[in-house]
Amino acid sequence: MRTTAKRVNPEDYILSVLTPEDRLDAAFKIAKEAFKKTKPTMKDIENAVEIVRRKAYGKNK
């Protein structure tokens, strides 16, 4: 009988072992780097929050 290995996305694994506070800190660090040379508008921030909430809580509107 042949077994197959399940592929694990490293990003998913790393996020799963972090506490919610550490995940939030990591998200802020990534956002800081992403917007290093530009100033985000309120619309950019609202869109990003909506995307994160949709991923976290499902695709309900």
Beta strands, then each sheet from edge to edge (+ up, - down):
end
